[in-house]
Amino acid sequence: MHHQPVMINEVLTLIASHSLHARILDGTLGLGGYSEAILQHFPDSSVLGIDRDSQAIAFSLERLGDYEASSRFSSLHANFGNLAEIPECRDYDVYVFDLGVSNMQLTLPERGFSFQNDGPLDMRMNPSGQDMSAADLLRLSDADSLAKIFWDYGEERYSRLIAQAIKHSTSPITTTAELVSVIRSALPQPVQRKMGTHPARRVFQALRIYVNNEMGELENLLHSLPSLSHDALIIFVSYHSLEDRLIKHAFRKWQTDGKGKILTRHPLVPSEEETAENYKARSAKLRAFCMNAD
Ligand SMILES: C[S@@+](CC[C@H](N)C(=O)[O-])C[C@H]1O[C@@H](n2cnc3c(N)ncnc32)[C@H](O)[C@@H]1O
């Protein structure tokens, strides 16, 4: 299982430029790509890796076991939206967050995140701690609510058409393939051809964001970060304009409130080489903030 870390060179350069980088919190451990690069690059550092997905932690430990054995790496199954309530997450020199889903979540069919692999329509990042799967959401919501979710979180132009087709489906939709098939049958062929992307991509993205309350957890995190450390470097890599907007506004507010300085007046984006090599990187935006900078 491999996840090619996005914009890792930019992340490492920013960390190197920060006066302190002995204690680093990787708030979205995933498959451990960022944590591993940080531990290799900064031999005096230690990393705490957090993920709300226990399967991600298990995979990352296969990669980071030696660092764990030498006490340079430790992990915690937690949601970054609750960071303020976890005492061991305070006073780090660097907090880094690489938002969204990992390759593991996308490629394991049983996790139900992908329109390309058939599996149960689940999409919960923390199945043991979240009640509502994507299939439950489709079953329990009316067409108007679904259309709003598809529009708000997927900017799906045909949100109403798709939502109505889901609600008119003769049996409950319980697998990813069934949902793809309903979306395909709802959209006329010429529309599908014009879309320029897989016809289910936007709906799957919207369901994932909603099921995992991704915007709410990010808002909680942005609210708590200034109280967690007084001179930390904060780095965010995001993949969606809604996330980027929340981060941009939070950074501006922190700066206006005298909490520190924005380091990226415009977000950094991946190099052409990186986007050519890694399709997932194409929409990445990196923003950084230094708490208490003069
Ligand atoms: C893009 S992946 C991170 C990949 C990682 N940087 C790497 O190089 O392997 C995002 C990870 O963040 C986790 N995640 C998403 N929302 C989270 C939250 N609210 N709290 C903790 N982890 C979260 C996901 O489960 C996923 O494993």
The ligand as a Gaussian input file, in Angstrom:
#p B3LYP/6-31G(d) Opt

LIG

0 1
 C       -4.388000      12.614000       2.281000
 S       -4.328000      11.423000       3.562000
 C       -2.788000      11.764000       4.330000
 C       -1.631000      11.132000       3.612000
 C       -0.302000      11.279000       4.312000
 N        0.137000      12.658000       4.356000
 C        0.757000      10.419000       3.634000
 O        1.687000      10.995000       3.040000
 O        0.672000       9.183000       3.689000
 C       -5.455000      12.101000       4.724000
 C       -5.629000      11.279000       5.996000
 O       -6.267000      12.128000       6.940000
 C       -7.177000      11.376000       7.688000
 N       -8.175000      12.297000       8.214000
 C       -9.124000      12.955000       7.520000
 N       -9.867000      13.693000       8.358000
 C       -9.355000      13.516000       9.607000
 C       -9.704000      14.018000      10.888000
 N      -10.737000      14.845000      11.056000
 N       -8.948000      13.637000      11.944000
 C       -7.898000      12.784000      11.777000
 N       -7.547000      12.255000      10.591000
 C       -8.273000      12.625000       9.512000
 C       -7.729000      10.363000       6.706000
 O       -8.243000       9.242000       7.396000
 C       -6.509000      10.047000       5.856000
 O       -5.846000       8.912000       6.347000

